[in-house]
Amino acid sequence: MNRDSIDFGKDNITPLFCRILFPTLIAMICIGIMTMIDGIFVGRYIGSDALAAVNLFAPLWALMNGIGMMLGMGCSVVSSIHLAKGKKKAININLTQSMLFGFMISFLTALFINIFDEQTARFLGASDVLIPYLLLYQKWVSWGIIGILLGQISVLLIRLDGSPKYASVCSALPAIINAILDYVFLFHFHWGIEGIGIATCIGCLSGTLLSLLYFLFLYKDIHFYRLKVSLKSLMLFVRNIGYQIKIGFPAFLNDIGATLCVFVGNIIYMHYLKEDGVAAYSTISYITILFFMMATGIVDTAQPIISYNYGTGNKLRIKKAFRVTIFTSVIFGILSFLIVFLFKKPLVGLFLVPDCNAFAMAVKGLPLMSTCFIFFFLDVVLIGYFQSIKEVKKASILSFLKGIVFIPACFIIVPYLLGEIGLWTSVCFSDFLTFCACIWMYKKSTLNFPNEAVNSSNA
């Protein structure tokens, strides 16, 4: 099988992993940079209150990103196993159904936010000081949800189609366009935080447009499929989407965890440190997003390799890919901690001016929060491994513990016991507990290969 010289079933694992890893990391870093760019422009040139307001929208953004990751990971795992069995038509049907469902969810969400704008802002925790900023920002950035959600689905399938470089371009383009438009709208048009929202929206939609062009005209094997309009087709649509959601649900729980981390964190920091604390926490959240995207890139690299060989029943290649993935995650976790520890002031200085109170808070808190990186990388990789081999129950339990149980509990308990230091180390305690649970689950895990890894039909 010659797919742009990529063969998931025969190529040597380490070179294959590296070939996919580097363009994938570039893509993920670009997504992280796109988010950071908004924070840099807002924090330095509009103000810390505006930065805090933007961070209030982050949980909703993360929620929709999680739905995109859920559909994307579910569709990619299902499609990888289909690919191993030569069922290309089933792949195309699953892709089309996933993109259609993703569009409906994201469009309706954006519409809801704009109809109930003030209610949404209040629900997200905006104070009287922050709500004017948030209303201007969310009015535009909400439509970018369509792009970010569909982009999560499409890049995984483009990568599976043997085009990791094109997938990277689809992820890099939004960051480039966003950075350019942020500058233009802020300094030339003087649109303030509203311009930041418009730039983000246009950037997100541009990457999705590039993905759509791929599936329509530039594909190798994976492309859109004309769905039938019938009751049977609708039932198969619901069944296939349900199966994708089941497979991808742990990825959704991971992002729900990130959402809760930001949402609960905003409340806790507002309680202990007021608006300056939220601004400092926002700054750290922006910086750590970059490393979160790196961990996601490692998982996205390993997933098609592991899932494909799961489909063919090749246990040795799965174990080799797993070892390479674990080694990579440890190295990246250590390097990430060292980067943050050594360059904490320049990193915080990208977002905040040194003479504001939030700057000192962020410089103090960033190294403490970065102690979680090694455990965090390992947590994400181990949960992704269980997903890739269809151990959905284990992955879901771990994601639930990490995001729904450990993070909120640690945010409430650790600051109460340790004071301000506990604010910055809560996430580290949460990730360590998750790592312990991951190791326990892994020791109980066995590879089982059913006769038919996926049972999906045409629509």
C-alpha positions as CSV (number, residue, x, y, z in Angstrom):
1,M,0.0,0.0,0.0
2,N,1.6,3.2,-1.1
3,R,0.0,6.2,0.6
4,D,2.5,9.0,0.1
5,S,5.2,6.5,1.3
6,I,3.3,6.0,4.6
7,D,2.4,2.4,5.5
8,F,1.0,2.1,9.0
9,G,1.3,-1.6,8.9
10,K,4.8,-2.1,7.6
11,D,7.0,1.0,8.1
12,N,9.6,0.9,10.9
13,I,7.8,2.3,13.9
14,T,10.3,4.9,15.1
15,P,10.9,6.6,11.7
16,L,7.2,6.4,11.0
17,F,6.3,8.0,14.3
18,C,8.9,10.8,13.7
19,R,7.6,11.4,10.2
20,I,4.1,12.0,11.6
21,L,5.1,13.6,14.8
22,F,7.0,16.7,13.5
23,P,4.3,18.0,11.2
24,T,1.6,17.1,13.8
25,L,3.5,19.0,16.5
26,I,3.9,22.0,14.2
27,A,0.1,21.9,13.7
28,M,-0.7,21.6,17.4
29,I,1.8,24.3,18.3
30,C,0.3,26.6,15.8
31,I,-3.2,26.1,17.3
32,G,-1.7,26.9,20.7
33,I,0.1,30.0,19.3
34,M,-3.2,31.2,17.8
35,T,-4.7,31.2,21.3
36,M,-1.6,32.7,22.8
37,I,-1.6,35.5,20.2
38,D,-5.0,36.7,21.3
39,G,-3.8,36.7,24.9
40,I,-0.7,38.7,24.1
41,F,-2.5,41.4,22.1
42,V,-5.3,41.6,24.7
43,G,-3.2,41.5,27.8
44,R,-0.5,44.0,26.7
45,Y,-2.4,46.4,24.5
46,I,-6.0,46.4,25.9
47,G,-5.5,45.5,29.6
48,S,-5.6,42.8,32.2
49,D,-9.4,43.2,32.6
50,A,-9.9,42.4,29.0
51,L,-7.6,39.4,29.3
52,A,-9.6,38.1,32.2
53,A,-12.8,38.6,30.2
54,V,-11.3,36.6,27.3
55,N,-10.4,33.8,29.7
56,L,-14.0,33.6,30.9
57,F,-15.0,32.5,27.4
58,A,-12.2,29.8,27.4
59,P,-14.4,27.1,29.1
60,L,-17.0,27.3,26.4
61,W,-14.3,27.3,23.7
62,A,-12.7,24.3,25.3
63,L,-16.1,22.6,25.5
64,M,-16.7,22.9,21.8
65,N,-13.1,22.0,21.1
66,G,-13.7,18.9,23.2
67,I,-16.8,18.0,21.1
68,G,-14.6,18.4,18.0
69,M,-11.9,16.2,19.5
70,M,-14.5,13.6,20.5
71,L,-15.9,13.4,17.0
72,G,-12.4,13.6,15.4
73,M,-10.8,10.9,17.6
74,G,-13.9,8.7,17.3
75,C,-14.0,9.0,13.5
76,S,-10.3,8.6,13.2
77,V,-10.1,5.4,15.3
78,V,-13.1,3.9,13.5
79,S,-11.6,4.9,10.1
80,S,-8.1,3.6,11.0
81,I,-9.5,0.2,11.7
82,H,-11.7,0.3,8.5
83,L,-8.5,1.3,6.6
84,A,-6.7,-1.8,7.9
85,K,-9.6,-3.9,6.5
86,G,-9.8,-2.1,3.2
87,K,-13.2,-0.6,3.8
88,K,-12.7,2.8,2.2
89,K,-16.3,3.5,1.5
90,A,-17.2,3.1,5.2
91,I,-14.4,5.6,6.0
92,N,-15.9,8.2,3.6
93,I,-19.4,7.8,5.0
94,N,-18.1,8.2,8.6
95,L,-16.2,11.3,7.6
96,T,-19.2,12.9,6.0
97,Q,-21.5,12.1,8.9
98,S,-19.1,13.4,11.5
99,M,-18.5,16.7,9.6
100,L,-22.2,17.2,9.1
101,F,-23.0,16.5,12.7
102,G,-20.2,18.8,13.9
103,F,-21.5,21.6,11.7
104,M,-25.0,21.4,13.1
105,I,-23.8,21.3,16.8
106,S,-21.4,24.3,16.3
107,F,-23.8,26.4,14.3
108,L,-26.6,26.0,16.8
109,T,-24.2,26.8,19.7
110,A,-23.0,30.0,18.0
111,L,-26.6,31.0,17.3
112,F,-27.6,30.4,21.0
113,I,-24.7,32.5,22.3
114,N,-25.6,35.5,20.1
115,I,-29.3,35.3,21.0
116,F,-28.7,34.9,24.7
117,D,-25.5,37.0,24.9
118,E,-25.8,38.6,28.3
119,Q,-27.1,35.5,29.9
120,T,-24.2,33.5,28.5
121,A,-21.7,36.1,29.8
122,R,-23.2,36.0,33.3
123,F,-23.2,32.2,33.3
124,L,-19.5,32.2,32.4
125,G,-18.8,34.3,35.5
126,A,-18.4,37.9,34.2
127,S,-18.5,40.6,36.8
128,D,-19.9,44.1,36.1
129,V,-16.3,45.2,35.3
130,L,-15.7,42.4,32.8
131,I,-19.0,41.9,31.1
132,P,-18.6,44.8,28.5
133,Y,-15.4,43.2,27.3
134,L,-16.9,39.7,27.1
135,L,-20.0,40.7,25.2
136,L,-17.9,42.4,22.5
137,Y,-15.5,39.5,22.3
138,Q,-18.0,36.6,22.3
139,K,-20.3,38.2,19.7
140,W,-17.7,37.3,17.0
141,V,-15.5,34.6,18.4
142,S,-18.6,32.4,18.9
143,W,-18.8,31.9,15.1
144,G,-15.2,30.7,15.1
145,I,-16.5,27.7,17.0
146,I,-17.6,26.2,13.7
147,G,-14.1,26.4,12.4
148,I,-12.4,25.0,15.5
149,L,-14.8,22.1,15.8
150,L,-14.7,21.0,12.1
151,G,-11.0,21.5,12.1
152,Q,-10.5,19.0,14.9
153,I,-12.3,16.4,12.9
154,S,-10.8,17.1,9.5
155,V,-7.1,17.3,10.3
156,L,-7.1,13.8,11.9
157,L,-8.7,12.3,8.7
158,I,-6.3,14.2,6.4
159,R,-3.4,12.8,8.4
160,L,-4.9,9.3,8.1
161,D,-5.2,9.8,4.4
162,G,-1.4,10.0,4.2
163,S,-1.1,13.8,4.2
164,P,0.3,14.9,7.5
165,K,2.0,18.0,6.0
166,Y,-1.3,19.3,4.5
167,A,-3.0,18.7,7.9
168,S,-0.3,20.8,9.4
169,V,-0.9,23.6,6.9
170,C,-4.6,23.4,7.8
171,S,-3.7,24.0,11.4
172,A,-1.0,26.6,10.8
173,L,-3.0,28.8,8.5
174,P,-5.5,30.0,11.2
175,A,-2.6,31.0,13.5
176,I,-0.9,33.0,10.8
177,I,-4.1,34.7,9.6
178,N,-5.2,35.4,13.2
179,A,-1.9,37.0,14.1
180,I,-2.0,39.3,11.0
181,L,-5.6,40.3,11.6
182,D,-5.1,40.9,15.3
183,Y,-2.4,43.4,14.5
184,V,-4.4,45.1,11.7
185,F,-7.7,45.2,13.6
186,L,-6.1,46.4,16.8
187,F,-3.6,49.0,15.6
188,H,-5.0,50.2,12.3
189,F,-8.7,49.9,12.7
190,H,-8.7,50.4,16.5
191,W,-11.5,47.8,17.0
192,G,-10.2,46.7,20.4
193,I,-11.3,43.4,21.9
194,E,-14.1,43.2,19.2
195,G,-11.4,43.1,16.5
196,I,-9.6,40.3,18.4
197,G,-12.8,38.3,18.3
198,I,-13.3,38.9,14.5
199,A,-9.7,37.9,13.8
200,T,-10.0,34.7,15.7
201,C,-13.2,33.9,13.9
202,I,-11.8,34.5,10.4
203,G,-8.6,32.5,11.3
204,C,-10.5,29.5,12.5
205,L,-12.8,29.4,9.4
206,S,-9.9,29.7,7.0
207,G,-8.3,26.5,8.2
208,T,-11.6,24.7,7.9
209,L,-12.1,26.0,4.4
210,L,-8.7,24.5,3.5
211,S,-9.8,21.2,4.9
212,L,-13.0,21.2,2.9
213,L,-11.0,21.8,-0.3
214,Y,-8.9,18.8,0.5
215,F,-11.8,16.4,0.9
216,L,-13.5,17.8,-2.2
217,F,-10.6,18.0,-4.7
218,L,-7.2,17.0,-3.2
219,Y,-7.8,13.8,-1.4
220,K,-6.1,10.4,-2.0
221,D,-8.7,8.0,-0.7
222,I,-10.7,9.7,2.0
223,H,-13.3,12.2,0.8
224,F,-16.9,13.3,1.2
225,Y,-19.6,10.8,0.3
226,R,-23.1,11.7,-0.9
227,L,-25.5,10.4,1.8
228,K,-28.8,8.9,1.0
229,V,-32.0,10.7,2.2
230,S,-34.1,7.9,3.8
231,L,-35.2,6.6,7.2
232,K,-32.7,3.8,7.0
233,S,-29.9,6.3,6.2
234,L,-31.0,8.5,9.1
235,M,-30.9,5.5,11.5
236,L,-27.4,4.5,10.3
237,F,-26.3,8.2,10.7
238,V,-27.5,8.1,14.3
239,R,-25.8,4.8,14.9
240,N,-22.5,5.7,13.4
241,I,-22.4,9.1,15.2
242,G,-23.2,7.3,18.4
243,Y,-20.4,4.9,17.9
244,Q,-17.9,7.7,17.1
245,I,-19.1,9.5,20.3
246,K,-18.6,6.3,22.3
247,I,-15.0,5.9,21.0
248,G,-14.1,9.6,21.3
249,F,-15.9,10.2,24.6
250,P,-12.7,10.1,26.6
251,A,-11.2,12.9,24.5
252,F,-14.4,14.9,25.3
253,L,-14.0,14.2,29.0
254,N,-10.4,15.4,28.7
255,D,-11.5,18.7,27.3
256,I,-14.3,18.9,29.8
257,G,-11.6,18.6,32.4
258,A,-9.7,21.5,30.9
259,T,-13.0,23.4,30.8
260,L,-13.7,22.7,34.5
261,C,-10.1,23.5,35.3
262,V,-10.5,27.0,33.8
263,F,-14.1,27.5,35.0
264,V,-13.4,26.4,38.6
265,G,-10.1,28.1,38.6
266,N,-11.6,31.4,37.6
267,I,-14.0,31.2,40.5
268,I,-11.4,30.1,43.0
269,Y,-8.9,32.8,41.9
270,M,-11.6,35.5,41.9
271,H,-12.4,34.4,45.5
272,Y,-8.8,34.4,46.8
273,L,-7.0,37.0,44.6
274,K,-9.8,39.0,42.8
275,E,-9.4,40.4,39.2
276,D,-5.6,40.4,39.3
277,G,-5.6,36.8,40.3
278,V,-7.9,35.9,37.4
279,A,-5.6,37.8,35.0
280,A,-2.5,36.0,36.4
281,Y,-4.3,32.6,36.1
282,S,-5.4,33.6,32.5
283,T,-1.8,34.3,31.6
284,I,-0.6,30.9,32.9
285,S,-3.5,29.2,31.2
286,Y,-2.5,30.8,27.9
287,I,1.1,29.6,28.3
288,T,0.2,26.1,29.3
289,I,-2.1,25.7,26.3
290,L,1.0,25.4,24.2
291,F,2.2,22.4,26.1
292,F,-1.2,20.9,26.2
293,M,-1.3,21.0,22.4
294,M,2.1,19.3,22.3
295,A,0.7,16.4,24.4
296,T,-2.3,16.3,22.1
297,G,0.1,16.2,19.1
298,I,1.9,13.1,20.5
299,V,-1.4,11.3,21.0
300,D,-2.6,12.3,17.5
301,T,0.7,10.9,16.1
302,A,0.4,7.6,17.9
303,Q,-3.4,7.0,17.3
304,P,-3.4,6.1,13.6
305,I,-0.4,3.8,14.0
306,I,-1.8,2.0,17.1
307,S,-5.4,1.9,15.8
308,Y,-4.4,0.6,12.3
309,N,-2.3,-2.2,13.9
310,Y,-5.1,-3.0,16.3
311,G,-7.3,-3.5,13.2
312,T,-4.8,-6.0,11.8
313,G,-4.1,-7.6,15.1
314,N,-0.4,-6.8,15.2
315,K,0.4,-6.8,18.9
316,L,4.1,-6.3,18.5
317,R,3.8,-3.1,16.5
318,I,1.3,-1.8,19.0
319,K,3.7,-2.4,21.9
320,K,6.6,-0.8,20.0
321,A,4.5,2.3,19.1
322,F,3.4,2.5,22.8
323,R,7.0,2.5,24.0
324,V,8.0,5.2,21.6
325,T,5.0,7.3,22.6
326,I,5.8,7.0,26.3
327,F,9.5,7.9,25.8
328,T,8.5,10.9,23.7
329,S,6.0,12.2,26.3
330,V,8.6,11.9,29.1
331,I,11.2,13.9,27.1
332,F,8.7,16.6,26.1
333,G,7.4,16.8,29.7
334,I,10.9,17.4,31.1
335,L,11.8,19.9,28.3
336,S,8.5,21.8,28.9
337,F,9.2,22.2,32.6
338,L,12.7,23.4,32.0
339,I,11.5,26.0,29.4
340,V,8.9,27.4,31.7
341,F,11.2,27.4,34.8
342,L,14.1,29.1,33.0
343,F,12.0,31.6,31.0
344,K,9.1,32.4,33.3
345,K,9.5,36.2,33.2
346,P,9.8,36.5,29.4
347,L,6.9,34.2,29.0
348,V,4.7,36.2,31.4
349,G,6.0,39.4,29.9
350,L,4.4,38.4,26.5
351,F,1.0,38.9,28.1
352,L,1.4,41.4,30.9
353,V,3.4,44.6,31.6
354,P,5.8,44.2,34.5
355,D,4.3,47.0,36.6
356,C,0.9,45.4,37.0
357,N,0.0,43.3,40.1
358,A,-1.0,40.3,37.9
359,F,2.6,40.1,36.5
360,A,4.2,39.3,39.8
361,M,1.5,36.8,40.7
362,A,1.9,35.0,37.3
363,V,5.7,34.9,37.6
364,K,5.4,33.3,41.1
365,G,2.7,30.8,40.0
366,L,3.9,29.7,36.6
367,P,6.9,27.5,37.8
368,L,4.8,25.9,40.5
369,M,2.0,25.0,38.1
370,S,4.5,23.7,35.5
371,T,5.6,20.9,37.9
372,C,2.6,19.0,36.6
373,F,4.0,18.7,33.0
374,I,5.6,15.2,33.2
375,F,2.5,13.7,34.8
376,F,0.3,15.6,32.5
377,F,2.0,14.4,29.3
378,L,1.9,10.8,30.6
379,D,-1.8,11.1,31.5
380,V,-2.8,12.3,28.1
381,V,-0.8,9.7,26.3
382,L,-2.0,6.8,28.4
383,I,-5.7,7.8,28.1
384,G,-5.1,8.2,24.3
385,Y,-3.6,4.7,24.2
386,F,-6.7,3.1,25.7
387,Q,-8.8,5.0,23.2
388,S,-6.7,3.9,20.3
389,I,-7.3,0.2,21.2
390,K,-11.0,0.7,21.8
391,E,-10.6,0.3,25.6
392,V,-13.3,3.0,25.9
393,K,-14.4,2.1,29.4
394,K,-10.9,2.5,30.9
395,A,-10.2,5.7,28.9
396,S,-13.6,7.2,30.0
397,I,-13.1,6.3,33.7
398,L,-9.6,7.9,33.6
399,S,-10.8,11.0,31.8
400,F,-13.7,11.3,34.3
401,L,-11.4,11.0,37.3
402,K,-9.0,13.5,35.9
403,G,-11.4,16.1,34.7
404,I,-14.6,15.8,36.7
405,V,-13.3,14.5,40.1
406,F,-9.6,15.3,40.7
407,I,-9.4,18.8,39.2
408,P,-12.4,20.4,41.0
409,A,-11.6,18.5,44.2
410,C,-7.9,19.6,44.2
411,F,-8.9,23.2,43.4
412,I,-11.1,23.3,46.4
413,I,-9.1,21.3,48.9
414,V,-5.4,22.1,48.2
415,P,-5.7,25.9,48.4
416,Y,-7.7,25.5,51.7
417,L,-4.8,23.4,53.1
418,L,-1.8,25.2,51.6
419,G,-3.0,28.7,51.0
420,E,-1.8,30.6,47.9
421,I,0.8,28.0,47.0
422,G,-2.0,25.5,46.9
423,L,-3.7,27.6,44.2
424,W,-0.8,27.1,41.9
425,T,-0.1,23.4,42.7
426,S,-3.7,22.1,42.6
427,V,-3.4,21.0,39.0
428,C,-0.1,19.1,39.8
429,F,-1.8,17.1,42.6
430,S,-4.7,16.3,40.2
431,D,-2.3,15.1,37.4
432,F,-0.4,13.0,39.9
433,L,-3.5,11.3,41.1
434,T,-4.6,10.7,37.5
435,F,-1.2,9.2,36.7
436,C,-1.5,6.7,39.6
437,A,-4.9,5.7,38.3
438,C,-3.5,5.3,34.7
439,I,-0.7,3.0,35.9
440,W,-3.2,0.9,37.8
441,M,-5.5,0.6,34.7
442,Y,-2.5,-0.2,32.4
443,K,-1.4,-3.1,34.6
444,K,-4.9,-4.5,34.3
445,S,-5.1,-4.0,30.5
446,T,-4.9,-6.7,27.9
447,L,-5.0,-6.5,24.2
448,N,-8.0,-8.3,22.8
449,F,-8.6,-8.4,19.0
450,P,-12.2,-9.1,18.0
451,N,-12.9,-10.8,14.7
452,E,-14.5,-7.6,13.4
453,A,-13.0,-4.5,15.1
454,V,-15.6,-2.2,13.8
455,N,-19.1,-3.0,12.6
456,S,-20.3,0.0,10.6
457,S,-22.5,-0.1,7.5
458,N,-23.0,2.1,4.5
459,A,-25.6,4.9,4.6
